Structure formats: C-alpha cells, structure tokens
Amino acid sequence: MLDEIPGLRVRRFAPLADYTRFGIGGPADVLVETGSESAMTEALRALRAAGAPYAVIGGGTNLIVADAGFRGTVLRYTSEQIAVEGGTLRADAGAVLDTVVNFAISRGLAGIETLAGIPGSLGGAVHGNAGAYGHAIAERIRTVRFIDGGEVRTIGREGCGFTYRDSVFKRRGEWIVLAAEFDLTPANPDELSRTAADIVETRNRKFPPTMKCAGSIFKNLLLAELAPCVAAQVPESKVREGKVAAAFFLEQAGAKGRSRGAIRVTDYHANLIYNDGGGTAADLVALIAELKERVRARFGLELEEEVQYLG
Ligand SMILES: Cc1cc2nc3c(=O)[nH]c(=O)nc-3n(C[C@H](O)[C@H](O)[C@H](O)COP(=O)(O)OP(=O)(O)OC[C@H]3O[C@@H](n4cnc5c(N)ncnc54)[C@H](O)[C@@H]3O)c2cc1C
C-alpha cells in the first residue's frame, strides 16, 4: 500500500542500528522516509486504516531499538528547511537541532543558543522537550505543526503540554511533528556564538562526539516530589533549579563503571551508558534494569528513563 504513495522512500528490512547513535537494533519490517508533508500524511492514513503498527524516529539519539528490531513501519520525516522572518524562526522537524541553533545565532537571534550541541532532529527535540543548562526548547516555541494521525494541525505552545522532558507529542505517540516556529530576540551574534561555543566545549568533554550513547539515560528528579526520607539525604549543593540529578542517586548506588558485555556506565558520570562496540540491546536493557534496582534498593526510589524504547 505504501509503495503506491508518491514521494515516499520505502525500504524493507532496514537495519535500525544504522539509524541510532547507540549503533544497536535489528531491522524494521519497513522504513519510510519522506520530506513531503502530504506524502507523510497519506502514509499515516493508510497505516492507520490498515491497523498496521508504526513508529516515528528522528536522529535516533535518544533511542534503544530491540535486537529483534521493529515489526511494523518506521517513519522518518526528513524535510529540513529553516527560515527567518523578523524575530520568528521556522524550522522543519527533520532539521538537525544544532543546525537550527546555529542558524538563529548567525541571524543574531537569541533564545535557543543554550540548546547548542544537543544531538538529534528538531522533531525529536520538540517531542521530548529537549533542554540543557536550565533551559528547554519549549520556552521559545510559538507553534508546532504536526499530523494528529489523519490531519495536519498547528497548535500554540500552551497546547503542547510541555513539562520537563515531556510534551503532548510524547503522550500521544502517534502524532508526528512536522515543524515548529520560535519567537526569538535580537542579540549580538558574536556573543551568542561565544555562549554556544562554551557550551559545546563543555558538552564535548562529557559526551565525546563519537561516543555511542543516548546522553543521560534517566530523567533527573524534582526535589519536591521525593519522599521526605530520600530528600533528607540530598545535600543542598546537589539541588539545581529544584532538581536533583539522577546521577547523584546512581553514583551512591555504585553505578559508575558497571557493565554488561560491551555496554558500560562511564567511570566519570553515573547516568551515562555507552556501547563500547558490538553491544546488544539485551545487555543495555539488562544494565538499565540493574541500575534501577540498585537505586530502588538503596533509596526506595524509582528512576524513570529519559531514553525511549522501540521494539
Ligand atoms: C551525546 C548526547 C547528549 C545528549 N544531551 C541531551 C541534553 O543535554 N538534553 C536533552 O534534552 N537531550 C539530550 N540528549 C538526548 C537527545 O539528543 C534528545 O532527546 C533529542 O531531542 C532526540 O532527538 P532525535 O531526533 O534523535 O529523536 P529520536 O532519538 O529519533 O527519537 C526520540 C523520540 O522522539 C520521537 N520523535 C522523533 N522525531 C519525531 C517527530 N518528527 N515527531 C514526533 N515524534 C518524534 C521518537 O518517536 C522517539 O520517541 C542527548 C543525546 C546524546 C546522544
């Protein structure tokens, strides 16, 4: 059915390991890529009408794909146009987030420079409300254009239900982000470039650009939501903007340096797991389960994955 829709690149038994930064994952039955909004909408309608399972991916930088792959269709929206008019920047979901950030900087527009160096696509960043250094992409979003399953719609920021690493798009997994508009503020491009360069330098020390990983595996925790007996064990110096890093609990629970096969927790950051080469999703999932169990046993606390599973 998908082969009959013009504008789609359809591939069968596509190895998803090639589409994830972990370099892990078996094949998708079908991989569909397109930069056409109408072709993506038609594909989605056809899949839904047939009751066929599907999933959406972007840059694969926050994904754990099962060793067996995905029995269904994986969709990738690849349009990557970026345009600016006044203080409004519009970018398509397939654009690399870092390219969007650099585009804004080069036009002297402030507001998203702290997102510099976060890997992945704009669509993935909107889906997970990506952020760093006390800021998140939601702050400057004016509208998001998406397919709600059958129709293309545009909603304002309030409708996106953004919270920490969460959005309505994450809660409604069948929606596909197509584009976003940002309200940005005029600023000196050189100053913005310096801010971004400092951030990227710091990030590259923590996440070497060739490291096969997904950034932080677990979400940080809101101090206000911790049980009083757990909160009492958190030194004040470990609380930033009301949050406690998951790494704090993981480190106390002995996570650093733990491994399963070729999957390892780094010895300098307890919330960073990487594939040292030839690792499997089975080992990755087992190591994540072990870390959760360690934190549960030590603190009675349930860590929640930031990373997303497919298959
Ligand atoms: C080294 C490293 C450092 C990182 N640092 C940070 C950080 O500082 N802050 C942070 O927030 N994240 C960080 N991450 C995680 C990751 O970069 C973000 O989550 C990113 O926004 C994911 O984008 P992606 O395109 O790769 O999404 P993918 O990994 O492909 O997908 C992630 C989720 O988004 C969904 N998705 C993707 N595209 C779309 C779309 N068009 N429409 C609807 N849903 C979509 C997928 O279904 C999936 O559930 C880091 C990752 C790495 C590897």
The ligand as an SDF file (V2000), in Angstrom:
LIG
                    3D

 53 58  0  0  0  0  0  0  0  0999 V2000
   25.5930   12.7230   23.4510 C   0  0  0  0  0  0  0  0  0  0  0  0
   24.1690   13.0490   23.7430 C   0  0  0  0  0  0  0  0  0  0  0  0
   23.8550   14.1180   24.5520 C   0  0  0  0  0  0  0  0  0  0  0  0
   22.5070   14.4570   24.7920 C   0  0  0  0  0  0  0  0  0  0  0  0
   22.2270   15.5340   25.5770 N   0  0  0  0  0  0  0  0  0  0  0  0
   20.9440   15.9050   25.7720 C   0  0  0  0  0  0  0  0  0  0  0  0
   20.6330   17.0760   26.5190 C   0  0  0  0  0  0  0  0  0  0  0  0
   21.5000   17.7830   27.0080 O   0  0  0  0  0  0  0  0  0  0  0  0
   19.3250   17.3980   26.6770 N   0  0  0  0  0  0  0  0  0  0  0  0
   18.3150   16.6410   26.1390 C   0  0  0  0  0  0  0  0  0  0  0  0
   17.1430   17.0080   26.2920 O   0  0  0  0  0  0  0  0  0  0  0  0
   18.5900   15.5270   25.4270 N   0  0  0  0  0  0  0  0  0  0  0  0
   19.8760   15.1450   25.2300 C   0  0  0  0  0  0  0  0  0  0  0  0
   20.1530   14.0090   24.5090 N   0  0  0  0  0  0  0  0  0  0  0  0
   19.0640   13.1680   24.0170 C   0  0  0  0  0  0  0  0  0  0  0  0
   18.6460   13.5060   22.5660 C   0  0  0  0  0  0  0  0  0  0  0  0
   19.6200   14.2470   21.9330 O   0  0  0  0  0  0  0  0  0  0  0  0
   17.3410   14.2900   22.5510 C   0  0  0  0  0  0  0  0  0  0  0  0
   16.3520   13.5580   23.2000 O   0  0  0  0  0  0  0  0  0  0  0  0
   16.9080   14.5900   21.1150 C   0  0  0  0  0  0  0  0  0  0  0  0
   15.9790   15.6390   21.1510 O   0  0  0  0  0  0  0  0  0  0  0  0
   16.3290   13.3820   20.3820 C   0  0  0  0  0  0  0  0  0  0  0  0
   16.1150   13.7500   19.0350 O   0  0  0  0  0  0  0  0  0  0  0  0
   16.1440   12.6520   17.8790 P   0  0  0  0  0  0  0  0  0  0  0  0
   15.7580   13.3100   16.6210 O   0  0  0  0  0  0  0  0  0  0  0  0
   17.4550   11.9450   17.8600 O   0  0  0  0  0  0  0  0  0  0  0  0
   14.9930   11.6800   18.3650 O   0  0  0  0  0  0  0  0  0  0  0  0
   14.9750   10.0770   18.2890 P   0  0  0  0  0  0  0  0  0  0  0  0
   16.0250    9.5310   19.2070 O   0  0  0  0  0  0  0  0  0  0  0  0
   14.9810    9.6190   16.8980 O   0  0  0  0  0  0  0  0  0  0  0  0
   13.5530    9.7990   18.9310 O   0  0  0  0  0  0  0  0  0  0  0  0
   13.3020   10.1150   20.2660 C   0  0  0  0  0  0  0  0  0  0  0  0
   11.7940   10.1620   20.4640 C   0  0  0  0  0  0  0  0  0  0  0  0
   11.2890   11.2600   19.7030 O   0  0  0  0  0  0  0  0  0  0  0  0
   10.2570   10.8080   18.8340 C   0  0  0  0  0  0  0  0  0  0  0  0
   10.3310   11.5950   17.5950 N   0  0  0  0  0  0  0  0  0  0  0  0
   11.4210   11.8270   16.8180 C   0  0  0  0  0  0  0  0  0  0  0  0
   11.1010   12.6090   15.7790 N   0  0  0  0  0  0  0  0  0  0  0  0
    9.7790   12.8710   15.8920 C   0  0  0  0  0  0  0  0  0  0  0  0
    8.8380   13.6090   15.1110 C   0  0  0  0  0  0  0  0  0  0  0  0
    9.1670   14.2490   13.9840 N   0  0  0  0  0  0  0  0  0  0  0  0
    7.5600   13.6390   15.5380 N   0  0  0  0  0  0  0  0  0  0  0  0
    7.1660   13.0020   16.6630 C   0  0  0  0  0  0  0  0  0  0  0  0
    7.9940   12.2820   17.4180 N   0  0  0  0  0  0  0  0  0  0  0  0
    9.2970   12.2230   17.0510 C   0  0  0  0  0  0  0  0  0  0  0  0
   10.5010    9.3290   18.6090 C   0  0  0  0  0  0  0  0  0  0  0  0
    9.2940    8.6490   18.3330 O   0  0  0  0  0  0  0  0  0  0  0  0
   11.0980    8.9180   19.9510 C   0  0  0  0  0  0  0  0  0  0  0  0
   10.0840    8.5660   20.8540 O   0  0  0  0  0  0  0  0  0  0  0  0
   21.4830   13.6650   24.2480 C   0  0  0  0  0  0  0  0  0  0  0  0
   21.8140   12.5810   23.4110 C   0  0  0  0  0  0  0  0  0  0  0  0
   23.1350   12.2600   23.1670 C   0  0  0  0  0  0  0  0  0  0  0  0
   23.4740   11.1200   22.2660 C   0  0  0  0  0  0  0  0  0  0  0  0
  1  2  1  0
  2  3  1  0
  2 52  2  0
  3  4  2  0
  4  5  1  0
  4 50  1  0
  5  6  2  0
  6  7  1  0
  6 13  1  0
  7  8  2  0
  7  9  1  0
  9 10  1  0
 10 11  2  0
 10 12  1  0
 12 13  2  0
 13 14  1  0
 14 15  1  0
 14 50  1  0
 15 16  1  0
 16 17  1  0
 16 18  1  0
 18 19  1  0
 18 20  1  0
 20 21  1  0
 20 22  1  0
 22 23  1  0
 23 24  1  0
 24 25  2  0
 24 26  1  0
 24 27  1  0
 27 28  1  0
 28 29  2  0
 28 30  1  0
 28 31  1  0
 31 32  1  0
 32 33  1  0
 33 34  1  0
 33 48  1  0
 34 35  1  0
 35 36  1  0
 35 46  1  0
 36 37  1  0
 36 45  1  0
 37 38  2  0
 38 39  1  0
 39 40  1  0
 39 45  2  0
 40 41  1  0
 40 42  2  0
 42 43  1  0
 43 44  2  0
 44 45  1  0
 46 47  1  0
 46 48  1  0
 48 49  1  0
 50 51  2  0
 51 52  1  0
 52 53  1  0
M  END
$$$$
